[in-house]
Amino acid sequence: MKCPRPSTLVLAVILVASAAPSEAAPTLEELYALVQAQQAEINELKARLATNEASHAVTEERLTATADYLETRLASAPPTERRSHIGGYGELHYNNLDADDSGGDVTEADFHRFVLYFGHDFSERLRFVSEIELEHSIVGEDNDGEVELEQAYIEMDLDDSHYLKTGLFLVPVGLLNETHEPPTFYGVERNDVESVVIPSTWWEAGVGVGGHYSSGVSWDLAAHTGLETPITGSSAYRIRSGRQKVSNAAADNLAYSLRVSYTGVPGLELAGTLHYQTDMTQVDDDGMDEGLLTSIHGVWNLGNFTFKALWAKWDIDGSGIEAADVDQQDGWFVEPSYRFGFGDGALGLYFRYQDVDAARTVDRFDQWEVGFNYWPIDNVVFKFDYRDRQHDLTSEQGRDFQGIDLGVGYQF
């Protein structure tokens, strides 16, 4: 703001005075008093303006200093400081299956899984990971639902290439057990080899170590609780029924898992796991003793084309399981797929053939399926497939079915 000079003000006053009638003309003393009053007012205005400008400068300086401090603080703080995470996934299924025996028909909708992840980074080297799952929408009497804690462990980086973890964690085996969010695999239902032979989702409590190197080689070794497989009833010798889920789990006989992986060639993943348990039932001399699971898989990505294959086999000792002729349980699948851009998203077509030979007669079958996944964005998927299952034994052929599945899934 510019204030008028005193000389200008005096001149203006004189002009006004000369324009007025003669009887109202001020004396020189009155004009001098008026000029003095105006000058005092101008000085006051100048002082206020200077004060405001100084205050503004101080405020701006303080804001700049605060911003500089925050930038310095953030730059010097560990990137993981005060960093907690939340995520999750879920999937809704619709199955319409037509069995040879109409009593085995299935027409149902099920919100199969609702999962939340919670994690916290204590530092750059130390973190907490957890996963809580609600299955089949509701828990209670006469309902199929379950609430499960599938992961809860502390992981620490020993250096840039090695880690140590302890707590409740997923066993390092197969393709699905550690990575099973719906947008990451084809088909509404997970493949049966990694449900019946490898009892995914499979978690245990223990301690694990591992390493990963620039060559593409990595390894994971874990000692943990093991299975408690039943030897009587409708689920006798069924591996999946042996999962204890770390709920007051018997720990008389521990288990050990070793996985070695190779990803040194772009687009290629090869991995194998050995899992050994000294006693598959946690009880001595009951006809089911030590067990060894061997699993190998490969994934080959070539442009839009992907080929997956997996084989897994249990070899179990014991007079009872050998007498039942289920001391060897195995399965395998192959899955070619092709994914391409479709509108703003992506469309993937796939075919899968699998063969399963496990303890229960209902778990001895081969199945082929064909279908597609549509991803409007990477973390949301819509699925369709057609399945045809044929059981090996005549006694189970009424369970043979053909049908369709629809699904929607997400992760975040």
Secondary structure, DSSP 4 states (H G I P E B T S, - for coil): -PPPPHHHHHHHHHHHHHHS-GGGPPPHHHHHHHHHHHHHHHHHHHHHHHHHHHHHHHHHHHHHHHHHHHHHHHHHS-TTTTEEEEEEEEEEEEEEEEESSGGG-EEEEEEEEEEEEEEEESSSSEEEEEEEEEESS--STT---EEEEEEEEEEEESSSSEEEEEEEEE-S-TTTSS---GGGSSSSSPPSIIIIIS-SS-EEEEEEEEEE-TTSEEEEEEEE-------SSTTTT-SGGG--TTSS---SS-EEEEEEEE--STTEEEEEEEEEES-TTSSTTSS---EEEEEEEEEEEETTEEEEEEEEEEEE--HHHHHTT-SEEEEEEEEEEEEEEETTEEEEEEEEEEEEE-SSGGGEEEEEEEEEEEEEETTEEEEEEEEEEEESSGGGGGG-EEEEEEEEEEE-
